[in-house]
């Protein structure tokens, strides 16, 4: 009886892992490409490196007036007027935001997830250019 229960649990765990792997694969699309922006605008790249644990979560990230749902292994380029810009993300249990005094330049924000009671907590972390370049090159553009 114990072997039978153990076998059922093992099969269920394997099926669950396979389903998460299939659903949580890295984003499909073009590899990272620099976005073009008019001279008086800033480009804010929000990217999300692939992580198995949060692969099913896709809360909307808003920068200025535009929103995008970024999947694991994806990124989105927000082109915004040079001014104070608030980027935010709202999870089921928490929210996070980053305020950027945007100049006509390029900024990088990494979306990550921490542990929560019922679901993951989204976090937006500004990242320096050198570190962001190595991380975002493995990401694909978020398709609408």
N, C-alpha and C positions, 0 to 999 in steps of 0.2 A: 504494500500500500504506500509506504514512504517513497519507494522508488518511482511509483507511478505519479505521485504528486510532484516529486522532484523533476521528473521528465516533462510534465505539463508546464511547470514553472519555467523550466529551461527553454522549452519551445516558445512560450509566450514572450519571454525576455528576448529571444532571438528575433521573433517576428516584430516586436516593438522596436528593437534596434535597427532592423532593416528598414522599417517604415520611416523612422526618423532620418536615416541616412538618405533615403530616396527623396523625401520631402525637403530635407535640410541641405541639399547640395549647394555648392557655391552658385552664385547668380550666373545666368546665361546672358551673354552679350559681349560687347567689345571690351577689350582690355582697356586699362586707364589711358585716357587721352586728355590733354589739357584743353580746357574750355576757353573760348574766345569771349571777350567782353568789351563793350564800349569803353573809351578812355576814362570816364568818370565813375566807373563801377568797380566794385570789388567782386572777387570770386571766392565763395566759401565752399570748400569740398567737405562734405560730411560722408565719412566712409565707415564701413563696418567689417572688420576682418572676420573671416569665417571662424565660428566657434560652435562646436557640436551642441553644447548645453542650451543655447538660446536660439537654435535654428528655426523654431516655429514662431517666434515672436517678431512682429513687424509693426511696431507703433509708428504713427506718423511723426516725422521730424519737420518742424516749421522754421524757416529762416525768412524773416520779413513777412511778405504776403504769400509766399509759395510753400507748399508742403509736398513731402515725398515719403513713401514707405520704403525703407531700405532693408533689403534682405541680407542674410549672411553672405559675405564675400562681395558685397555691392557698394556702390558709391553714387552720390548725386552732387552735381555742381550747381549751387545756387548763385545766380548772378544778381547782385543787389546794388542799389545806389550807395555811394560812399556816404555813410552816416552811422549813427549808432544802430546796430542791428541786434535783435534778440533771436537766438536760435533756441528752440525748446522741443521737448519730447514729453509726451504724457503717457505713462503706463497705467495699468489698472490700479495699482496701489500707490504709486509715487509719480512725481514729475521732476524734470531737471531742465535747467536753462543756462545758457551762456550768453553774456552780452559782449559784443565786439564793437569797438570804435573803429569801424571799417574805413580804411583809406583805399584808394585805387591800388589794390594789392591782392595777394592770394593768401587765404587762411585755410587751415585744416582742422577739422574736428572729428575725433574718433568716437563712434557710438559703441558703448559697451553695456553689458548687463551684469548686475550683481544679484545676489541671492535675495529672494523675498519670501513672504509667508506662503502665498498662493501661486505667485508667478515671479518672473525676473523683474528687477528694477532697472530701467534704462538710465544711463548716464551719458552726458556729452562732455568730452574732455578735449580742450584745445591742445594740439600737438605741434611741436616745432617742425619746421620744414624738412630738415634732414631725416628725422625719424619717420615723418609722414610719407616721404617719397618711397622709402623701403617698404612700408606697409601697404600703401595704396596701389603700388604697381601690380600686386596680385589680385586686385579687385576688378570687377567688371561693372560697366555703366548700368545703372538701374533703369530698366525699360519701363515706360509708362504702362 
